[in-house]
Amino acid sequence: MIMPKSPSETRGYPALLRTLRAEVASAKSDIARRTVVLYWTVGRHINQFLSSQPADGSYRRGFFHGLSEDLGIDTRTLYHASLFERTYPKLDAKLDLSWSHYRYLCQLPTAAERRRWERRIIKEKISSRDLLALMHEGETDMPGGTLAEPVRGQLYHYRLIKSSKLVTGPDVMLVDCGFENCVDVPQASVRLNNTHVYRSDKQDGVYTLKASKVTRDRLYTYKAYVERVIDADTLKVIVDCGFGIRHRQTVRLKGIDAPELKTIPGTRAAAWVKNQLKECPFIILRTHKTDKYARYLGDVFYLAHEQDADVVVAQGDYLNGGMVEIGHAQIWEK
């Protein structure tokens, strides 16, 4: 038989609940602040150490990957910690901001914008989960969202095409380097046909083709150098197509639409893109078909200071998706 609670037990439970909720909230707040200080301190030690080491990218690449393995912390998190300390060289640990808040705030291009959002987050008690959707409320009219992560390609992989598809004459195989560039087929270690994918390998200045199991949906992936940010969703780049070919091209970011540059939101969005790419020696570009203005559509991946292109292919931040997530662009719906 279940006995009813006495009046004293009933009256005492709400007080107990209030006490425990306050204790849990206090502990969560303390953990959040300790996490902020932890990653800022990690970033400070990393930056101080790197300031006395060789500046070449290969050293930095090995350093971050080795540190990631030794600490058991994701490489991207270590990059963010380094950026956090550089963005906030003097940290006010008393501010009621979480590590996730700071990661988003570090993406803003100016200190003034960061301070404005810090005040709003604290005043309105905005969670990190809600921050992205609110960052440009009333300014961009573009709510945050999620753009699906694209298939990441493979560098220096190619398909072969028959020259008869391009010009009249003998049916000769050519390597399709993209952007309507072709080269004669170099020597190969296997018998070639136009139904398979091949990887280019360069040794002592000599190119060879080797068989690959990479599927065609991972082709047309390139290392590229940003010449100019035309506006938030359009870049002028110089593309390394392989085989010594450098191709200058205007690329429109695939799947998104950013405000026009002549508007205030468009200026801010372009500034954000420039800020994200300014410390990147190159980007990884995966192209798709052209739009009605003959601009190639592309997915862009990047990592600050990273010199190893294969690392950026595998671990780079997705620029298109980041712009939607931060509120600087909306998903383009045809």
C-alpha positions as YAML, in Angstrom:
chain: A
units: angstrom
residues:
- id: 1
  name: MET
  ca: [0.00, 0.00, 0.00]
- id: 2
  name: ILE
  ca: [1.40, 3.43, -1.01]
- id: 3
  name: MET
  ca: [1.25, 5.89, 1.85]
- id: 4
  name: PRO
  ca: [0.36, 9.54, 1.04]
- id: 5
  name: LYS
  ca: [3.08, 12.13, 1.64]
- id: 6
  name: SER
  ca: [2.77, 14.21, 4.75]
- id: 7
  name: PRO
  ca: [2.26, 17.99, 4.38]
- id: 8
  name: SER
  ca: [5.79, 18.64, 5.66]
- id: 9
  name: GLU
  ca: [7.28, 16.39, 2.97]
- id: 10
  name: THR
  ca: [5.26, 18.10, 0.25]
- id: 11
  name: ARG
  ca: [6.23, 21.59, 1.36]
- id: 12
  name: GLY
  ca: [9.91, 20.62, 1.64]
- id: 13
  name: TYR
  ca: [10.33, 19.13, -1.85]
- id: 14
  name: PRO
  ca: [10.03, 22.38, -3.87]
- id: 15
  name: ALA
  ca: [12.70, 23.95, -1.69]
- id: 16
  name: LEU
  ca: [14.96, 20.95, -2.22]
- id: 17
  name: LEU
  ca: [14.37, 21.14, -5.98]
- id: 18
  name: ARG
  ca: [15.26, 24.84, -6.07]
- id: 19
  name: THR
  ca: [18.43, 24.19, -4.10]
- id: 20
  name: LEU
  ca: [19.57, 21.35, -6.33]
- id: 21
  name: ARG
  ca: [18.79, 23.26, -9.52]
- id: 22
  name: ALA
  ca: [20.86, 26.18, -8.27]
- id: 23
  name: GLU
  ca: [23.77, 23.85, -7.41]
- id: 24
  name: VAL
  ca: [23.65, 22.19, -10.84]
- id: 25
  name: ALA
  ca: [23.43, 25.55, -12.64]
- id: 26
  name: SER
  ca: [26.37, 26.88, -10.62]
- id: 27
  name: ALA
  ca: [28.47, 23.79, -11.40]
- id: 28
  name: LYS
  ca: [27.65, 23.99, -15.12]
- id: 29
  name: SER
  ca: [28.60, 27.67, -15.19]
- id: 30
  name: ASP
  ca: [31.87, 26.92, -13.42]
- id: 31
  name: ILE
  ca: [32.68, 24.10, -15.86]
- id: 32
  name: ALA
  ca: [31.90, 26.36, -18.83]
- id: 33
  name: ARG
  ca: [34.24, 29.08, -17.57]
- id: 34
  name: ARG
  ca: [36.99, 26.59, -16.79]
- id: 35
  name: THR
  ca: [36.66, 25.21, -20.33]
- id: 36
  name: VAL
  ca: [37.03, 28.72, -21.80]
- id: 37
  name: VAL
  ca: [40.15, 29.38, -19.73]
- id: 38
  name: LEU
  ca: [41.52, 25.94, -20.62]
- id: 39
  name: TYR
  ca: [41.30, 26.43, -24.38]
- id: 40
  name: TRP
  ca: [42.55, 30.02, -24.19]
- id: 41
  name: THR
  ca: [45.54, 28.79, -22.16]
- id: 42
  name: VAL
  ca: [46.13, 25.95, -24.62]
- id: 43
  name: GLY
  ca: [46.07, 28.48, -27.45]
- id: 44
  name: ARG
  ca: [48.46, 30.79, -25.60]
- id: 45
  name: HIS
  ca: [51.01, 28.03, -25.00]
- id: 46
  name: ILE
  ca: [50.73, 26.89, -28.62]
- id: 47
  name: ASN
  ca: [51.24, 30.40, -29.98]
- id: 48
  name: GLN
  ca: [54.13, 31.17, -27.64]
- id: 49
  name: PHE
  ca: [55.83, 27.93, -28.65]
- id: 50
  name: LEU
  ca: [55.30, 28.47, -32.37]
- id: 51
  name: SER
  ca: [56.64, 32.03, -32.19]
- id: 52
  name: SER
  ca: [60.09, 30.60, -31.41]
- id: 53
  name: GLN
  ca: [59.97, 27.81, -34.01]
- id: 54
  name: PRO
  ca: [60.47, 27.69, -37.79]
- id: 55
  name: ALA
  ca: [57.64, 29.43, -39.63]
- id: 56
  name: ASP
  ca: [57.42, 26.97, -42.52]
- id: 57
  name: GLY
  ca: [54.14, 25.17, -42.99]
- id: 58
  name: SER
  ca: [55.54, 21.65, -42.93]
- id: 59
  name: TYR
  ca: [56.79, 22.18, -39.39]
- id: 60
  name: ARG
  ca: [53.44, 23.62, -38.24]
- id: 61
  name: ARG
  ca: [51.58, 20.74, -39.87]
- id: 62
  name: GLY
  ca: [53.66, 18.14, -38.07]
- id: 63
  name: PHE
  ca: [53.41, 20.08, -34.82]
- id: 64
  name: PHE
  ca: [49.60, 20.28, -34.78]
- id: 65
  name: HIS
  ca: [49.10, 16.66, -35.83]
- id: 66
  name: GLY
  ca: [51.66, 15.38, -33.33]
- id: 67
  name: LEU
  ca: [50.16, 17.47, -30.55]
- id: 68
  name: SER
  ca: [46.70, 16.23, -31.45]
- id: 69
  name: GLU
  ca: [47.79, 12.62, -31.12]
- id: 70
  name: ASP
  ca: [49.69, 13.21, -27.87]
- id: 71
  name: LEU
  ca: [46.89, 15.18, -26.19]
- id: 72
  name: GLY
  ca: [43.97, 13.26, -27.64]
- id: 73
  name: ILE
  ca: [42.41, 16.54, -28.81]
- id: 74
  name: ASP
  ca: [41.09, 16.99, -32.35]
- id: 75
  name: THR
  ca: [43.44, 18.92, -34.65]
- id: 76
  name: ARG
  ca: [40.72, 21.39, -35.61]
- id: 77
  name: THR
  ca: [40.07, 22.14, -31.92]
- id: 78
  name: LEU
  ca: [43.75, 22.96, -31.45]
- id: 79
  name: TYR
  ca: [43.61, 25.29, -34.46]
- id: 80
  name: HIS
  ca: [40.56, 26.99, -32.93]
- id: 81
  name: ALA
  ca: [42.33, 27.34, -29.57]
- id: 82
  name: SER
  ca: [45.27, 29.02, -31.30]
- id: 83
  name: LEU
  ca: [42.90, 31.38, -33.14]
- id: 84
  name: PHE
  ca: [40.99, 32.07, -29.91]
- id: 85
  name: GLU
  ca: [44.08, 33.34, -28.08]
- id: 86
  name: ARG
  ca: [45.17, 35.43, -31.06]
- id: 87
  name: THR
  ca: [41.69, 36.94, -31.38]
- id: 88
  name: TYR
  ca: [41.38, 37.54, -27.61]
- id: 89
  name: PRO
  ca: [44.96, 38.19, -26.40]
- id: 90
  name: LYS
  ca: [43.49, 39.57, -23.15]
- id: 91
  name: LEU
  ca: [40.71, 37.28, -21.98]
- id: 92
  name: ASP
  ca: [38.07, 38.45, -19.51]
- id: 93
  name: ALA
  ca: [37.24, 35.14, -17.88]
- id: 94
  name: LYS
  ca: [34.40, 36.70, -15.87]
- id: 95
  name: LEU
  ca: [32.21, 37.12, -18.94]
- id: 96
  name: ASP
  ca: [29.33, 34.65, -19.06]
- id: 97
  name: LEU
  ca: [30.39, 33.18, -22.42]
- id: 98
  name: SER
  ca: [31.05, 29.54, -23.28]
- id: 99
  name: TRP
  ca: [33.78, 28.01, -25.43]
- id: 100
  name: SER
  ca: [31.19, 27.50, -28.19]
- id: 101
  name: HIS
  ca: [30.24, 31.19, -27.97]
- id: 102
  name: TYR
  ca: [33.87, 32.16, -28.45]
- id: 103
  name: ARG
  ca: [34.38, 29.82, -31.38]
- id: 104
  name: TYR
  ca: [31.57, 31.60, -33.22]
- id: 105
  name: LEU
  ca: [32.65, 35.07, -32.11]
- id: 106
  name: CYS
  ca: [36.17, 34.46, -33.42]
- id: 107
  name: GLN
  ca: [34.70, 34.23, -36.91]
- id: 108
  name: LEU
  ca: [33.52, 37.86, -36.82]
- id: 109
  name: PRO
  ca: [35.87, 40.19, -38.72]
- id: 110
  name: THR
  ca: [36.16, 43.10, -36.24]
- id: 111
  name: ALA
  ca: [36.60, 43.58, -32.50]
- id: 112
  name: ALA
  ca: [33.69, 46.03, -32.46]
- id: 113
  name: GLU
  ca: [31.29, 43.39, -33.79]
- id: 114
  name: ARG
  ca: [32.57, 40.85, -31.28]
- id: 115
  name: ARG
  ca: [32.03, 43.27, -28.38]
- id: 116
  name: ARG
  ca: [28.51, 44.07, -29.61]
- id: 117
  name: TRP
  ca: [27.59, 40.41, -29.69]
- id: 118
  name: GLU
  ca: [29.23, 39.71, -26.34]
- id: 119
  name: ARG
  ca: [26.97, 42.30, -24.73]
- id: 120
  name: ARG
  ca: [23.89, 40.92, -26.45]
- id: 121
  name: ILE
  ca: [24.65, 37.31, -25.52]
- id: 122
  name: ILE
  ca: [25.07, 38.23, -21.87]
- id: 123
  name: LYS
  ca: [22.09, 40.60, -21.70]
- id: 124
  name: GLU
  ca: [19.65, 38.25, -23.46]
- id: 125
  name: LYS
  ca: [21.19, 35.02, -22.11]
- id: 126
  name: ILE
  ca: [21.61, 33.63, -25.64]
- id: 127
  name: SER
  ca: [22.77, 30.03, -25.73]
- id: 128
  name: SER
  ca: [25.48, 28.97, -28.14]
- id: 129
  name: ARG
  ca: [22.87, 26.82, -29.88]
- id: 130
  name: ASP
  ca: [20.74, 29.89, -30.62]
- id: 131
  name: LEU
  ca: [23.62, 32.27, -31.35]
- id: 132
  name: LEU
  ca: [24.13, 31.38, -35.01]
- id: 133
  name: ALA
  ca: [20.46, 31.83, -35.86]
- id: 134
  name: LEU
  ca: [20.42, 35.24, -34.17]
- id: 135
  name: MET
  ca: [23.75, 36.70, -35.23]
- id: 136
  name: HIS
  ca: [22.35, 38.67, -38.12]
- id: 137
  name: GLU
  ca: [18.72, 39.00, -37.18]
- id: 138
  name: GLY
  ca: [17.35, 42.23, -38.59]
- id: 139
  name: GLU
  ca: [20.53, 42.84, -40.61]
- id: 140
  name: THR
  ca: [20.88, 40.05, -43.14]
- id: 141
  name: ASP
  ca: [17.37, 38.59, -43.00]
- id: 142
  name: MET
  ca: [19.12, 35.26, -43.42]
- id: 143
  name: PRO
  ca: [18.50, 32.75, -40.66]
- id: 144
  name: GLY
  ca: [21.22, 30.24, -39.96]
- id: 145
  name: GLY
  ca: [20.84, 26.77, -41.39]
- id: 146
  name: THR
  ca: [22.78, 23.72, -42.41]
- id: 147
  name: LEU
  ca: [24.23, 23.01, -45.83]
- id: 148
  name: ALA
  ca: [24.93, 19.34, -46.39]
- id: 149
  name: GLU
  ca: [28.63, 18.46, -46.31]
- id: 150
  name: PRO
  ca: [29.65, 17.62, -49.87]
- id: 151
  name: VAL
  ca: [31.63, 14.60, -51.00]
- id: 152
  name: ARG
  ca: [35.29, 15.52, -50.55]
- id: 153
  name: GLY
  ca: [37.36, 14.94, -53.66]
- id: 154
  name: GLN
  ca: [40.86, 13.68, -54.35]
- id: 155
  name: LEU
  ca: [43.70, 15.79, -55.70]
- id: 156
  name: TYR
  ca: [45.46, 14.97, -58.98]
- id: 157
  name: HIS
  ca: [43.01, 12.32, -60.11]
- id: 158
  name: TYR
  ca: [41.76, 12.43, -63.68]
- id: 159
  name: ARG
  ca: [39.59, 10.80, -66.28]
- id: 160
  name: LEU
  ca: [40.58, 10.28, -69.90]
- id: 161
  name: ILE
  ca: [38.61, 11.53, -72.88]
- id: 162
  name: LYS
  ca: [38.81, 10.78, -76.58]
- id: 163
  name: SER
  ca: [39.99, 13.65, -78.75]
- id: 164
  name: SER
  ca: [37.27, 12.83, -81.29]
- id: 165
  name: LYS
  ca: [34.77, 14.30, -78.81]
- id: 166
  name: LEU
  ca: [36.59, 17.64, -79.05]
- id: 167
  name: VAL
  ca: [37.88, 17.93, -82.60]
- id: 168
  name: THR
  ca: [37.85, 15.98, -85.82]
- id: 169
  name: GLY
  ca: [40.78, 13.73, -86.52]
- id: 170
  name: PRO
  ca: [42.41, 10.59, -85.10]
- id: 171
  name: ASP
  ca: [40.85, 9.14, -81.95]
- id: 172
  name: VAL
  ca: [43.57, 9.93, -79.36]
- id: 173
  name: MET
  ca: [43.29, 9.72, -75.58]
- id: 174
  name: LEU
  ca: [43.76, 12.95, -73.60]
- id: 175
  name: VAL
  ca: [43.87, 13.70, -69.89]
- id: 176
  name: ASP
  ca: [40.93, 15.90, -68.82]
- id: 177
  name: CYS
  ca: [42.45, 18.47, -66.44]
- id: 178
  name: GLY
  ca: [39.24, 20.44, -66.03]
- id: 179
  name: PHE
  ca: [38.28, 23.96, -67.12]
- id: 180
  name: GLU
  ca: [38.46, 22.70, -70.72]
- id: 181
  name: ASN
  ca: [42.19, 22.01, -70.38]
- id: 182
  name: CYS
  ca: [43.62, 18.77, -71.77]
- id: 183
  name: VAL
  ca: [47.11, 17.28, -72.07]
- id: 184
  name: ASP
  ca: [48.51, 14.34, -73.93]
- id: 185
  name: VAL
  ca: [48.50, 11.12, -71.97]
- id: 186
  name: PRO
  ca: [51.88, 10.59, -70.28]
- id: 187
  name: GLN
  ca: [53.41, 7.18, -69.81]
- id: 188
  name: ALA
  ca: [51.45, 4.81, -67.62]
- id: 189
  name: SER
  ca: [52.11, 1.67, -65.62]
- id: 190
  name: VAL
  ca: [48.78, 0.16, -66.69]
- id: 191
  name: ARG
  ca: [46.72, -0.17, -69.85]
- id: 192
  name: LEU
  ca: [44.56, 2.93, -70.21]
- id: 193
  name: ASN
  ca: [40.92, 3.40, -71.15]
- id: 194
  name: ASN
  ca: [38.34, 6.15, -70.75]
- id: 195
  name: THR
  ca: [36.16, 4.34, -68.22]
- id: 196
  name: HIS
  ca: [38.58, 4.40, -65.28]
- id: 197
  name: VAL
  ca: [40.12, 7.05, -63.03]
- id: 198
  name: TYR
  ca: [43.88, 7.57, -62.84]
- id: 199
  name: ARG
  ca: [46.19, 9.29, -60.39]
- id: 200
  name: SER
  ca: [48.98, 11.52, -61.65]
- id: 201
  name: ASP
  ca: [52.39, 10.99, -60.12]
- id: 202
  name: LYS
  ca: [55.40, 13.23, -60.71]
- id: 203
  name: GLN
  ca: [58.95, 12.01, -60.14]
- id: 204
  name: ASP
  ca: [62.00, 14.04, -61.22]
- id: 205
  name: GLY
  ca: [59.80, 16.18, -63.42]
- id: 206
  name: VAL
  ca: [58.27, 13.22, -65.25]
- id: 207
  name: TYR
  ca: [54.52, 12.54, -65.04]
- id: 208
  name: THR
  ca: [53.04, 9.05, -65.00]
- id: 209
  name: LEU
  ca: [49.51, 7.75, -64.59]
- id: 210
  name: LYS
  ca: [48.61, 5.04, -62.12]
- id: 211
  name: ALA
  ca: [45.35, 3.16, -61.72]
- id: 212
  name: SER
  ca: [43.09, 4.37, -58.91]
- id: 213
  name: LYS
  ca: [39.94, 3.11, -57.22]
- id: 214
  name: VAL
  ca: [38.68, 6.66, -56.70]
- id: 215
  name: THR
  ca: [35.20, 7.14, -58.15]
- id: 216
  name: ARG
  ca: [34.33, 9.86, -60.64]
- id: 217
  name: ASP
  ca: [32.27, 11.84, -58.15]
- id: 218
  name: ARG
  ca: [35.57, 12.79, -56.44]
- id: 219
  name: LEU
  ca: [37.26, 14.26, -59.51]
- id: 220
  name: TYR
  ca: [37.79, 17.93, -60.39]
- id: 221
  name: THR
  ca: [39.38, 18.71, -57.04]
- id: 222
  name: TYR
  ca: [42.21, 21.24, -57.04]
- id: 223
  name: LYS
  ca: [44.64, 23.19, -54.96]
- id: 224
  name: ALA
  ca: [43.92, 26.86, -55.68]
- id: 225
  name: TYR
  ca: [45.20, 30.28, -54.65]
- id: 226
  name: VAL
  ca: [42.76, 33.08, -53.87]
- id: 227
  name: GLU
  ca: [43.58, 36.13, -55.94]
- id: 228
  name: ARG
  ca: [40.60, 38.18, -54.82]
- id: 229
  name: VAL
  ca: [37.32, 37.92, -52.90]
- id: 230
  name: ILE
  ca: [34.97, 39.51, -55.43]
- id: 231
  name: ASP
  ca: [32.05, 39.26, -53.02]
- id: 232
  name: ALA
  ca: [31.04, 36.85, -50.27]
- id: 233
  name: ASP
  ca: [30.08, 34.01, -52.61]
- id: 234
  name: THR
  ca: [32.38, 34.69, -55.57]
- id: 235
  name: LEU
  ca: [36.17, 34.24, -55.70]
- id: 236
  name: LYS
  ca: [38.82, 34.91, -58.31]
- id: 237
  name: VAL
  ca: [41.32, 32.06, -58.03]
- id: 238
  name: ILE
  ca: [44.37, 30.61, -59.72]
- id: 239
  name: VAL
  ca: [43.89, 26.86, -59.97]
- id: 240
  name: ASP
  ca: [46.64, 24.22, -60.02]
- id: 241
  name: CYS
  ca: [45.17, 21.79, -62.53]
- id: 242
  name: GLY
  ca: [48.19, 19.50, -62.46]
- id: 243
  name: PHE
  ca: [50.66, 18.78, -65.26]
- id: 244
  name: GLY
  ca: [52.09, 22.28, -64.83]
- id: 245
  name: ILE
  ca: [48.81, 23.98, -65.81]
- id: 246
  name: ARG
  ca: [47.74, 27.11, -63.91]
- id: 247
  name: HIS
  ca: [44.26, 28.35, -64.73]
- id: 248
  name: ARG
  ca: [42.75, 31.70, -63.68]
- id: 249
  name: GLN
  ca: [39.04, 31.37, -62.99]
- id: 250
  name: THR
  ca: [36.06, 33.07, -61.34]
- id: 251
  name: VAL
  ca: [34.28, 30.60, -59.03]
- id: 252
  name: ARG
  ca: [30.84, 30.93, -57.47]
- id: 253
  name: LEU
  ca: [30.35, 29.06, -54.19]
- id: 254
  name: LYS
  ca: [27.94, 26.20, -54.81]
- id: 255
  name: GLY
  ca: [24.58, 25.93, -53.08]
- id: 256
  name: ILE
  ca: [24.49, 29.33, -51.37]
- id: 257
  name: ASP
  ca: [23.47, 32.92, -51.99]
- id: 258
  name: ALA
  ca: [25.05, 35.85, -50.13]
- id: 259
  name: PRO
  ca: [23.88, 39.49, -50.04]
- id: 260
  name: GLU
  ca: [25.08, 41.89, -52.72]
- id: 261
  name: LEU
  ca: [28.39, 43.58, -51.95]
- id: 262
  name: LYS
  ca: [26.83, 47.05, -52.20]
- id: 263
  name: THR
  ca: [24.68, 46.31, -49.13]
- id: 264
  name: ILE
  ca: [25.84, 46.46, -45.50]
- id: 265
  name: PRO
  ca: [25.19, 42.72, -44.93]
- id: 266
  name: GLY
  ca: [27.06, 41.97, -48.16]
- id: 267
  name: THR
  ca: [30.06, 44.02, -47.03]
- id: 268
  name: ARG
  ca: [30.10, 42.20, -43.71]
- id: 269
  name: ALA
  ca: [29.79, 38.81, -45.37]
- id: 270
  name: ALA
  ca: [32.69, 39.56, -47.73]
- id: 271
  name: ALA
  ca: [34.79, 40.79, -44.79]
- id: 272
  name: TRP
  ca: [34.07, 37.51, -42.97]
- id: 273
  name: VAL
  ca: [35.24, 35.47, -45.97]
- id: 274
  name: LYS
  ca: [38.43, 37.53, -46.27]
- id: 275
  name: ASN
  ca: [39.08, 37.08, -42.56]
- id: 276
  name: GLN
  ca: [38.63, 33.29, -42.81]
- id: 277
  name: LEU
  ca: [40.98, 32.93, -45.77]
- id: 278
  name: LYS
  ca: [43.66, 35.51, -44.93]
- id: 279
  name: GLU
  ca: [45.92, 33.03, -43.11]
- id: 280
  name: CYS
  ca: [45.41, 30.19, -45.60]
- id: 281
  name: PRO
  ca: [48.31, 29.65, -48.03]
- id: 282
  name: PHE
  ca: [45.79, 28.05, -50.43]
- id: 283
  name: ILE
  ca: [42.30, 26.58, -50.59]
- id: 284
  name: ILE
  ca: [40.96, 23.28, -51.89]
- id: 285
  name: LEU
  ca: [38.41, 23.75, -54.65]
- id: 286
  name: ARG
  ca: [36.06, 21.06, -55.91]
- id: 287
  name: THR
  ca: [34.25, 22.24, -59.02]
- id: 288
  name: HIS
  ca: [30.93, 21.40, -60.57]
- id: 289
  name: LYS
  ca: [29.13, 22.59, -63.69]
- id: 290
  name: THR
  ca: [28.99, 26.26, -64.66]
- id: 291
  name: ASP
  ca: [26.13, 28.63, -63.91]
- id: 292
  name: LYS
  ca: [24.30, 30.82, -66.44]
- id: 293
  name: TYR
  ca: [27.11, 33.38, -66.23]
- id: 294
  name: ALA
  ca: [29.72, 30.72, -67.18]
- id: 295
  name: ARG
  ca: [31.19, 30.76, -63.66]
- id: 296
  name: TYR
  ca: [32.17, 27.37, -62.30]
- id: 297
  name: LEU
  ca: [30.30, 26.36, -59.14]
- id: 298
  name: GLY
  ca: [32.58, 25.10, -56.40]
- id: 299
  name: ASP
  ca: [32.92, 23.79, -52.87]
- id: 300
  name: VAL
  ca: [35.78, 25.40, -50.93]
- id: 301
  name: PHE
  ca: [37.73, 23.92, -48.02]
- id: 302
  name: TYR
  ca: [40.39, 25.74, -46.00]
- id: 303
  name: LEU
  ca: [42.64, 25.56, -42.91]
- id: 304
  name: ALA
  ca: [44.70, 28.45, -41.59]
- id: 305
  name: HIS
  ca: [48.49, 27.94, -41.86]
- id: 306
  name: GLU
  ca: [48.14, 24.39, -43.22]
- id: 307
  name: GLN
  ca: [50.68, 23.60, -45.95]
- id: 308
  name: ASP
  ca: [49.68, 20.01, -46.68]
- id: 309
  name: ALA
  ca: [46.97, 19.99, -49.34]
- id: 310
  name: ASP
  ca: [45.87, 16.44, -48.49]
- id: 311
  name: VAL
  ca: [45.21, 17.53, -44.90]
- id: 312
  name: VAL
  ca: [43.01, 20.39, -46.09]
- id: 313
  name: VAL
  ca: [41.13, 17.99, -48.39]
- id: 314
  name: ALA
  ca: [40.39, 15.65, -45.49]
- id: 315
  name: GLN
  ca: [40.02, 18.05, -42.54]
- id: 316
  name: GLY
  ca: [39.49, 21.54, -43.96]
- id: 317
  name: ASP
  ca: [36.58, 23.73, -42.88]
- id: 318
  name: TYR
  ca: [33.78, 23.91, -45.45]
- id: 319
  name: LEU
  ca: [33.47, 27.57, -46.46]
- id: 320
  name: ASN
  ca: [30.07, 27.27, -48.18]
- id: 321
  name: GLY
  ca: [28.50, 25.58, -45.17]
- id: 322
  name: GLY
  ca: [30.21, 27.90, -42.71]
- id: 323
  name: MET
  ca: [28.70, 30.95, -44.40]
- id: 324
  name: VAL
  ca: [25.20, 29.52, -44.03]
- id: 325
  name: GLU
  ca: [25.85, 28.42, -40.47]
- id: 326
  name: ILE
  ca: [27.13, 31.82, -39.37]
- id: 327
  name: GLY
  ca: [24.27, 33.62, -41.12]
- id: 328
  name: HIS
  ca: [26.22, 35.32, -43.93]
- id: 329
  name: ALA
  ca: [24.44, 33.39, -46.69]
- id: 330
  name: GLN
  ca: [21.31, 31.37, -47.28]
- id: 331
  name: ILE
  ca: [20.89, 28.04, -48.99]
- id: 332
  name: TRP
  ca: [20.21, 28.59, -52.67]
- id: 333
  name: GLU
  ca: [16.99, 26.96, -53.76]
- id: 334
  name: LYS
  ca: [16.43, 26.77, -57.51]
...
